[in-house]
Amino acid sequence: MIRFSSHNWLFGSLLASFAVIYLAFYPATFAIADEAEILTLAFSLAHGTIHPDVAGVRAYNVTMEYLSRGHRVVKYSVFHAALLVPAVRADWRLVFLVTAAFFAAGAFIVRAMLRERDLSGDWSILYFLLAGPLYYASTIEAAVPAAVMGLLGAAMLLRKTPRPCIGGLALGAAVLLHPWMSVFAGPLAASWWIERERSEKWRDGLWLALGAFPSIIVIGAYDLIVNGDALRVNYAMTGELAGFYGAHFFAFAPFYVLSLLIFPIAGWAALSPRWSRGWAIPATTAAIVICASLYGYRDGLTSGLGGWRGTIFGAIPGQRFLLPASMLACVPAADWLQERVGALGLAWSNTSRAAALAVFIAAYGILGGMHQGFLRANAVVQQAISAAVPSGAALVGEGAILKELAPVNGIISYRSIDDADSSAGDGRDYVAWLVAPGAAPPALMAGRRVECARARSWIWNRDLWIGWPRSAAAGESEIIDSAAHPSPDSSASRASP
């Protein structure tokens, strides 16, 4: 049995290093369309409603919202958005701390699971080296919070003395935070229950069901009130559930399997009943990989980059569907590694702990710096639009602009158009268009006073052209150079209309 002593300082050092690096590269802004919509929902809740139109939000993403009973509804979890409301009311930039707190909580859960198996808590380094959770910890998405709640549910069920009621409650909460977690919670709970001793099976099953019952009632009540049917979930209303058609299965499956081999190290052990100490973890992991492969979309495929940059930028965000499986896989992976290390006559020492800490600091520092550069480039776009377009005004432009708009940056209406050379749009509207670096403004800007904001990062580079209404005096364009990546609080200067 492993003896735990004060010399096992690695976990605390990893946690402190995560906090320091996170704050050093504190997310400059949001950069994903999902985040903009989650902020829209949190903003609406802060104004006492779930409907953006009732809250006065005018920008409308038709791919992420739908109409129900005469009002707009955001497809994302209202329960996750509710966690962000206090931060939105105080300062919306604080919302990132919610995700970071969940990541930190996940580290404690993994360490507890390791100790439950008489493994050293130092193997928690496997969790801290998960690139996917580290990346999404700097976003507003529900991926990390939902995965951590699922991990808590697994920890309660897989204990030597299981706590099925708490486990069911945690798994239900995970599904409330993101419906994808039903792919995790269902197989985990079912396989765990099937493996229980006959004398304990029905008692544990009852406690598990009682724990999950509140979440089932809450989800059903929400869908009944909002969608008119307790079985019509938001994702069904937007057609998301039709996405599991498997057209890209043979392209996505190898990616997800390979990802599990790398994140965590020796993650393949999660598919082994021996190292997982039962079938619950293998069955859950297989369900996650299969369902993710069947789905018609994978994150990280829209960067438009090739070569090593496209591979890195696509592979790390592409871990999103795997997050709960990767977190859970840290435990059987540590079990396998512990035996291999022990067979070599080795054990954790201060030297090995220092090396593990150095690897984490270097890896997370690089990832955090690269991600922050991308976020700052998006912040330049958002700041330029906020500075140029007054609240209540109308803006037209390309579809990519929509992901940069959230009501926390101002209330404006937005209409997407496809042709920059057309005469679409009222002359009284503002116009925004993203082009390749150095490209001229589109013909749609003719007769308008224009401004160019340069968004630059290692991964994403664009020029944003903003045109004032034609009623404003036309004049020389102004170039805003943001190559130096200004701080998230800085505002881009603009030409006076």
N, C-alpha and C positions, 0 to 999 in steps of 0.2 A: 504494500500500500504506500502511496506517495505521502510523505510528511510535508505539511505546509508550514513554512516558517517565514520570518520577517525578511529572509533573503529573497523571497519570490516577489521582487519589486517591479517586475516587468509590466504587469497589468496596469498598475497605477501610472507608470511612466508612459505607456501607450495612450491611456486615456487623457493624460495631461498634454501630451504632444498633439493628439487630435484636436483638443480644444484650442491650443495655441495656433496651430496651422489654420484651423477653421476660421478663427478670428482674424488672422493675418490676411487671409484671402476671403474675407466675409463677402458672400455673393453680392455683386454690384446691382443685380436686377434679375428679373425672370427672362427666359429666352425661348420658352417652349409654348406653343399655342395652348396646351393643356393648362399650363400655369396661369396664363391670362384668364382662362375661363374659371379656374378655381378661385382666383382672386375676385373675379366678377361675382361668383356665388357668395364668397365670404363678405364682400362689400354689400351685397343684397341682404344677407342675414344681419349684418350690422345695422341695416336700416329697417329691420323688422319684417322681412319678407324673403321668400325663396325665389321670387320672380324678378329677374333683372329689369323688366319693363316697369314694374311697380316701383322699383328703387330708383328709376330715372336713368338707367343705363341705356345708352342709345346704340352703341356698337353691337352687332349681332353676328355671331359665327354660326352659320346654318348647319355646319357639320358637327357642332358640339352642343347645339341647343335644339329644342323642338317646341312646338306649340301644343299646349294641353289646356282645355277648358278656357281658351281665350287668352292665355298668358304664356310667356316664354319660360322654359324650364331648362336649366343646365344639366347635362347628363351625369356629371360627376357627383361624388358622394356628398350629400349635404351634411353628413355627420363628420367627415373630415374637414370640410369647410368651416364647420362650427368651432373646431379647435383653433382656427386662425382668427376668429372674430375679435378677441381681445387685442391681438397684435394689430389688426387692421384699424381698430378704433384708436389705438395709441400712435403707432407709426408702422405702416405696412411692411417696412423692411425688416421688422422683428419676426415676421412669419417664418423666416428661415431657421430661427432658433428652435421652433417646434420640431422640425425634421431632425435637426442636430441632436436634440434631446432624446428622441426616439432611437437614433443610432447609438448613442451612449448607453441607453437602457438595454439595447440588444447585446452589447458587450458584456454587461453584467449577467444577462440570462445565459449566454454561451458559457461564461466562466462557471456559473452554477451547474450547468449541465455537465461540464467537464469534471467537476469535483464530485458530482453524483456518481460518475463512473470511476472514481479514484484516479483520475488523470490530472496532471499538473495544470493549474490555471494559466501557466505560461503559454499553453497551446492556443490561448485566445488570440495570439498573433495571427492565426489563420483568419479570424473574423476581421481583424483590422487591415488585412491585406486584400479584402474583397473589393475590387475596383468598382463594381456596380453600386453597392451601397454607399461607398465613399462619394461617388459621383452624384448620386441622387440625394445624398444628404445635403447638398448645396442647391436643392430645388424646392419648389413648393408642392411637388407631386405627392400623392398618397402612398407611393410605392414603399418607402422605408417604414413609415408608421404602420401600415397594414402588415408588412412582412414581420416586423418586430412583434406585433400582437399575435400573429400566427406562431412565431417562435415561442412566445410565452405559453400559448396553448399546448404546443408540443412538449415543452418542458414539464408542464403539469401532468400530462398523460404518461410520459415516458419515465417518470420517477420510479424509484424502487417502491415507494408508497404513493401511488397515483392520486391526484386530486381531480377526478373527472368533472365535477361541477365547475370548478375554477377553469379547468381546461376548456370545457364547452363554452363558458362565458367569454374567455379570451378569443377562441376561434370565431365565435359569433361576432365579437367586436371587430375582428380582422376583416370579416366580410362586410360589416357596416362601413368600414373605412374604404374598402375597395372590393367590388364584386369578384374580381379575379381571384381573390383569396378563397372563394368557394372551391376552386380546383385544388387548393391545398388542404382546406379544412375537411372537406368531404372524405377523400381517400385516407387522410391521416386518422380521423375519428373512426371510420369504418374498419380499417385494417387493425387499429389498436384494439377495438372492441372484439373483433373476431378472434384475436389471439388471447383474450383473457380466459382465465380458468372458468370452467363451467359454473363452479360455485360462486364466482364473483361477477359473471357475465351480465346477468340481468340487473343486479344492483348497480353495477358501474354504468350500465347502459342507461338506466333511469336517471342517475345523477348527471351523466353527460347530456342527456336530452333536456333536463331541467336547466342546466347551465346555458345551453344554446337557445332555449325557448324565448327569453326576452328579446334577443336579436331578431329572431324569426317574426315575432309579433310586431316589432318596431318597423322592420322592412315592409311587412305586409300592410301595416297601417299607413305608412308613408305612400306606398304605391296606390293604395285605395283612394287616399285623399287627393293625391296629385294627378294620378293617371286614370282613376276611375275603376281600377281593377287591381286587386291585391297581388295578382300574378304577373302584371305587366311592369317589369322593372324598367328603369331609365334606359339601359343599354338595348333593351328590346325595342323601345320607342324610336331609337335612332338607327336601328338596323345593325348594331354591332354584333349581335348574336349570330347573324348570318355570315359572319366573317370566318367561321371555322370550316372552311370548305376544302382545305388541304392542298390548294393549288401549288404552294411553294414548299410542301412538306419535305421533299428530298433535298431542297436547298437549305432550309432552316434547321432541320433535325441535326445534321452534322455540326452546324455552328453551336447549337445549344449543348450537344453532347461534349464537344471539345471545350466549350466554356466551363462546363462542370468539372472537367479534368484539371482546369487551371485555377478556377475560382470556386472553392479553395484548393490549395495544393492537396493532391491526393483525394480530390472530391469524388472520384469514382467509387470510393468506399461507401458512399451513400446508397449505391445500388447493390451492395452486398449484405445479405441478411446476417452474415457472421459479424462484420464490423459494425453493422447498425443494431445488432442484438435484437433481431426480430424483423418483421416484414413491414412495419409501419413506415419507416423512413424510406426504404426502397420503393414501396408502392406509391408513396406521396411524390417522391422525386420523379419516378417514371410518369406519373400523371401530369406533372408540371411540364416535363420535357415534351411529351406527346401533344398536349393541348397547345402549348406555345408553338410547336411546329405546324400544327394544323391551322393556326390562325393566319389570316392573309396579310398580316403586317408585322414588321419587326422594326424596332427603334434603331436609329443609326444608319438607315439606308438612304436618307435624303440629304446628306451633307454635300453631295455634288463633287466630292473630292476623290482623287485617285491616289495610288501609291500608298506609302506607309502612313501618311496623314489620314487618308480615308479609312484605312484599316483600323487604326487606333481610335479615331473619332467615331467610327461605326461600331466597333466591338464593345467598347465600354458602355455606351448608352444601350446597346443591344442586350445587356444583361437584365433589363428591367423585369421581364416576365419570370426570370430565374431567381430573383432576389430571395424569396422565402426558402427555396430549395437550397440555394448556396449557403445561406445562414445556417440552416439545419445540418447541412453536409459537413460543417466544421467539426461536429462531434465525432462521427465515425471516422473522418479523416484523421483526427487527432489520435483516435484509438489505434488506427493502423500505423501511423508514424511513431507512436510511443513504443509499440512492439518492435518495429524495425530499429529504432534508435537503441532500445534496450538490448536487442540481440547483438549489437555492435559494442556493447559495454559502455555506452555513452549515456549522459543524462544532462539535464539543464544545468548550466553553470552561469556564473556572472558574465563570463566571456560570451557565451552563446546568447544570453539575454541582451547584452549590449549590442551584439551584432544584429539581432532581430529588431531591436529598437531603431538602430541606424538605418536598416533597410526600410522600415515603415516611414521614418521621417523623410528619407530621400524620395521614396515612391509617392507618398502623399503630397509632399512639397511640389514635386513635378506635376502631378495630376491637378492639384489645387491651383497652381500658377497658370497652367494651360487653360483650365476651365474658366478661371477668372478673366483671362484675356478675352475669351469668347463672350463672357457676360458683359464686360466693359464695352465691347464693340456694340452690343445690343443696347446698352445703356445710352450710348451716344445717339442712336436712332431715336430712342424713346424721349430723351431730353430735347432733341431738336424738334420733334413733333410737338411736345408739350410747350416749348418756348414759342413756336411759330403759330400754332393753331389755338385760338382762344376757346375757353369752355363754352359749349353750346353751339359751336360752329359745325359745319358739315365738311367732311373730308372724303375724297375719292382717291382711288389708287389701286395698285395691284394687290392680289390676295395675300402675299407674304407680309404685307404691312399689318394685317389684322392681328397676328400673334404678338405684335409690339404694343397693342392697345389694351389697357385695363383701366377701369374707372378710378383706380387709386392715383392715376396720373392725369385725371381730368375727364370730364364728360363731353364726348364729341360723338357725332354720328359718323358712320363710315359705310361707304358703298364700294364694293370691289368691281373693277372693270378689267377686261382682258386685253384691250388694245390701247397701247399708249399713244398711237398715232391717230386715234379717232378723235372726234369732237365730242365724245361722251362727257357728260358732266355739265352741270350748270356753271356759267362763268362766275357765279358768286361763291362756288365751292373752293376750298383749298384742295391742292393736289399733292400727293406724295408718291414717289416712285423709287425703288431700289434698282440700281444698275451696277454693272461691273466697274471696278476702279478705273477712273479716268474717262468713262463714257460720258457723252454729252447728254443733257436733259432730253427727255422724249418730246416729240412735237406737240404733245398735249399741253406742254408748258408755254407754248408760244403766246406772246402778248401778256405774260404774267411776270411779275417780279419774282425772282427765284433765289433759292439758297441751296448750297450743297454742304452736307455734313459727311465727313469721311470716317467711316467705321473700319478700324483696322485691328486685326489680331492674327495670331499664328495660324488660325484655322478658318476664319470667316472674314472676308473683306468685301465691303460694299460702299458705294456712294449713294447717299440718300438725297434726292432732289425734291425740294418742297416749293410749290408754286402758290403764290397768294392769289386771291380772287382777282379777276380781270378788272374789277372796279378800282383796285389799288393801282397807283401809278407804277408803270413799268420802269425798271431801272437796271443798273448793272447787277449781276449776280454776285453773291458773296460766298466765299469758300470757307468752311469751318474745318480746320485740320485737327482730327482727333487721333492721329497716329500715336500720340504719346500716351493714350489710354488715360483720360482724366478720371479722377475719383468719382464714385457714384453720386456724390452730392454736388458735383460741379455741373453747371448748366452750360450748354453750348450757346455761344453768342449768336445773334441773328440780325439780319438786315431789317431795318424799320420799314414797314409797309408804306 
